[in-house]
Amino acid sequence: MNPALFDATVPAFTRSLRALDACLDKAQAHAETVGFDITSLFGARLAPDMFPLGRQIQIACDFAKGVSARLAQADMPNFEDTETTLAEYKARIANTIALIQTLPADAFAGAETRQIVIMRKDTKREYSGLDYAHHAGLPNFYFHVTTAYNILRHNGVLIGKKDFIGSV
């Protein structure tokens, strides 16, 4: 068995989501120090046509669970996008981590050549598992985690590269 796609996804998603969770803790501390309601940060965005912080967190979690589940041929539960509070966003991150950690490495055996089909409205995209992970799943996940980090940083949260990378 070659768990290469397990190793490239689940541990990376877990580490980055834990780092994002820790950045949210720092955002809470910043909000308390400066004296504003952290809930306002979840509507913050870098540009008018970009998703706000809250949506970036939701999408990052969706990619982590979606990529992992598709590669492992596992059921992928739907998370409703109803979060509005810090506790709810942190719970979504925790639930995502818990879900992907239930996927055994051996479920990823053969995932490199497994056909992954993604339907978006009336557009069908087909990938090998390897191409899906490396050219769609991981880049999209990191885009949304990075954007969440940048929104926090742009709004004065004192985080840096070590916070983004997390514990390695």
Phi, psi and omega in degrees: 000138178245103182273029186304316181286332171297309182299328182279346186241290189305309178296323179293315177299315182299311181300314182291322178291323175295321177295319178297319177300316178295324176295324177294325175298318178293326176295320177297315179298320178297315180300319179293321180293314184278333177091049173225163180279121183300335181304328180296333179295330183291345174261358182285146179216163180275330180214153184303331183264010178259155175293149177283173182309312182303317180291325177299318179296314180300314183292320177301316178297319179299318178293319180301312182285324182293311180298312182300312182295317180298315181294328181269000184055047181248160175296143181242103179293150178270130173259124176293142181267068185244006183294140176222344184245163177303313181301321180291319177293319178295324177294322178297317178299313180298318180295323178295313179300314180300318181295310184291335178284350175278349183277119181286147180303324183291343175291344180269358179301128181081002183297334182301323183256357180296139178279127177247124180244126179244126177253124175235107185054245181252021178250129180250127176241133180240136181222157161282160179302321180297312179295320179300312181297309189276336185246351178231302187295302182297314179300319179294317178303308182294328176301312184287323176295316180297318180294321176299313178303312183295324176297315178300313181297318179299331181265017170092001178291129185278083177232156181220192184304319180298326178292321181291315183289325180075191182284123179251000000 
